[in-house]
Structures are given as structure tokens and as C-alpha cells.
Amino acid sequence: MGNSVGYPDLFNNGIVAWRLSQRNDLALVNETLDALSKDVNIEGVILHSDQGFQYTSKPFNRKLKSSESLEAIPGEETV
């Protein structure tokens, strides 16, 4: 069984970055964020996430702050 993380574009509902992994962990979330940063112009991108441990962790939030182009809005469900 695998776990996935995907970031949809809410303008056209296309998936702009995704990754699969055996584990649902911080590494999976970071790898997907790295793919998004590499493949897409992230200027003004807003990430909306569930409030899972990966998205509320200090390493993930440091990574977001260091990008200066991304903004995260934690929510009750992933959009």
C-alpha cells in the first residue's frame, strides 16, 4: 500500500506536483514541495493543508519560510 501527496491547481483542477511513498511522513511532504518548487513558478502560491503532523512540523514550516514565495494556510481538510 502506498501514500501520496499531491498539490492541485485550483484554477484548472490539474495536479501540479505529486509523489508516492511507502510512508506518509515528513520526507514525502518535503519531496512533493521540492517538486512543486522545481516544476512550477511558485510566486504567490498558497498551500492549504490538513493539520497533519507533517504540515505543522518545525522543519516543514522553516522550509516554507525560507522559500519566501509560498504561503501556507492550515485548514481542516486538504484542498
N, C-alpha and C positions, 0 to 999 in steps of 0.2 A: 504494500500500500504506500502511496506517496502523498506528499503535501505540496501545495502550490501557493504561490503569491503572485498576484497579477495587479497591474495598475491600468485601469481603463481610462480612456479619454472620454469625459462626459459630454463633449461636443458631438462626437460621432459614434460613441459606444465601442470604438475599436480598442483592443488591448495594445498598449504602447510598450510594456515591459512585463515579462513573466519568467519565473523559474520554478523548477520542480526539485524536490529533495525527499530523501527518506525521513527527514526530521523537520518538524515545524519549530525552528529555532532562530536565534538572532542572526546566525550566518545566512540563512535563507533570505531573511528580510534585507540584510545588508547587500547580498549579491544581487537581489532584484533592484534595489535602489541604485547600485552601481551600474546595472544595465540600463536603467532609465536615464541616468546622468550621461551615459556614454552615447546612447542612441537617439536621444530627444533633446531639443532645446528646452531646458528646464526653467528658463526665465519666467517667473511668475507662476510656476506650477504650485498647486495646493494639494497636499496629500491628506486624504480623510481616511482614518483607520478606526478599527475597533480599538478598544483599550487593552489589548493583549500585552503580555509582558515584554514582547519584542519591541513594540512601538512606544512603550513607556520607559524603556531602559535608558540609563545614562549614556551608554555607548551610541545607541541609535540617535538620541537627541543631540549629542555632540556632533555626530556626523551631519545631521540636518543643519545645525547652526553653522558649521564650517562651510557648507555649500553656499550660503547667503542667497541662493536663488530659489530655494524651496521653503515652503511654509507648511507646517503640519497642523491639522485640526483634528484632535481626537474626538471620536464620537462613539455612539453606542453600537454602530454596525459599520461594516466596511462598505464603502460605496465605490 
